[in-house]
Amino acid sequence: MPPLLQTAPDERRSTVEFVTAPEPTGARVRLRPEIAALPPYRQGRPAPADGYKLSSNENPFAPLPSVARVVAEAANEINRYPDATALALRERLAERFGVTADEVLVGAGSVALLAQFILAAASPGDEVVYSWRSFEAYPGLVTVAGATSVTVPNRADHGHDLDAMAAAITDRTRVIIVCSPNNPTGVVVTAAEFEAFMARVPADRLVLLDEAYIEFVQGAGADLAVDGRTLIGRYPNLVVLRTFSKAYGLAGLRVGYAIGPVELLDAARATAIPLGVTAAAASAAIASLEPAAESELLERVAAIAERRDRVHAALAEQGWPVPRAHSNFVWLPAGEATIEVAERLFDAGLVTRPFAGDGIRISVGEEESVQILLTILSELVPGSQETGSR
Ligand SMILES: *Cc1c(COP(=O)(O)O)cnc(C)c1O
């Protein structure tokens, strides 16, 4: 890499004082090799002007005016640091879940909380077990902690293989992550599966139940799904993670929460970068829990879930082997045709999240995007002459 402001030798003696960087030695700054090897973060492509962004599982509805108002009001106090523990929000959540405020930890999105818990429990040489394919953030968070990922393949139905996950636990395992509904496949873990799993996990290993999409678990089969809320207080090693990013539409403000035993939350608090949750984010979350606001938000969630079920049914009808989704996205197992199908969708104005060779995660977005999606995909059904694969 050329040094900054490198100058030719004779220029150095000119009357202008140049700031010269040290001579290049060919040496590179010593970084942790596993960090240097991580792929650089690339956010999905922006949607074209008249297209739809269906790549980040965002809520397609605009913020509620009541929520936007408290965010605007918070702007008048941005010269001050926020309350370090977001006590007011923790108290609201504690009331709702029937726990004390000390059993609630708030973070800058539940991704930040995931990072904090992994850092609190796993060091170099330790293992973190999770299903794969699952949330893209898990591998990086484990690597950053210096720990080792142990991935267990999803079952053929795209759900977690909890038996195999329990069997993958070794002396070195410190954390097991269960994601329900699973991102990107949308499949839920059932309550029965989860309880049988917990019975096999040693009580001194941390289990993180990532429920980023729990509010979308409705419709057929929802009654069988695990619900962290019913498990609170039952296990000394279980932490439930939820977020305001998806159902509550606050992805841009960064606020999520964890519920679990106090000593586990204290450990995660110790690994946090302080003051990550802004006052605007905490106020917006509280405003979203106001009864009138929340019922409107949950109506939107129901509308998205209904839209998802329509998309799922139509794709199944077309012949796509789509798993039953309980999230605000559907999983299209396009296999070898993944990139080709994603490109066709992109050309039609739909930005999706393809995982090459595997499948495409398609967020349930604006109603107007649905017909475009179904029309394009009807032309690309596996086995049709278009893709030829599968
Ligand atoms: C979106 C998501 C989260 C949380 O995201 P934040 O915006 O950081 O709260 C956590 N887990 C999964 C699986 C997700 O998809």
The ligand as an SDF file (V2000), in Angstrom:
LIG
                    3D

 15 15  0  0  0  0  0  0  0  0999 V2000
  -32.3000   -9.1910   12.8680 C   0  0  0  0  0  0  0  0  0  0  0  0
  -31.7900  -10.2690   13.7700 C   0  0  0  0  0  0  0  0  0  0  0  0
  -31.3370   -9.9950   15.0630 C   0  0  0  0  0  0  0  0  0  0  0  0
  -31.3370   -8.6640   15.6990 C   0  0  0  0  0  0  0  0  0  0  0  0
  -30.9440   -7.5890   15.0280 O   0  0  0  0  0  0  0  0  0  0  0  0
  -30.7860   -6.2190   15.7930 P   0  0  0  0  0  0  0  0  0  0  0  0
  -31.2110   -5.2300   14.7840 O   0  0  0  0  0  0  0  0  0  0  0  0
  -29.3480   -6.1500   16.1720 O   0  0  0  0  0  0  0  0  0  0  0  0
  -31.6470   -6.2390   17.0170 O   0  0  0  0  0  0  0  0  0  0  0  0
  -30.9300  -11.0320   15.8740 C   0  0  0  0  0  0  0  0  0  0  0  0
  -30.9700  -12.2810   15.4470 N   0  0  0  0  0  0  0  0  0  0  0  0
  -31.4180  -12.5970   14.2430 C   0  0  0  0  0  0  0  0  0  0  0  0
  -31.4710  -14.0170   13.8490 C   0  0  0  0  0  0  0  0  0  0  0  0
  -31.8190  -11.6030   13.3550 C   0  0  0  0  0  0  0  0  0  0  0  0
  -32.2240  -11.9360   12.1280 O   0  0  0  0  0  0  0  0  0  0  0  0
  1  2  1  0
  2  3  1  0
  2 14  2  0
  3  4  1  0
  3 10  2  0
  4  5  1  0
  5  6  1  0
  6  7  2  0
  6  8  1  0
  6  9  1  0
 10 11  1  0
 11 12  2  0
 12 13  1  0
 12 14  1  0
 14 15  1  0
M  END
$$$$
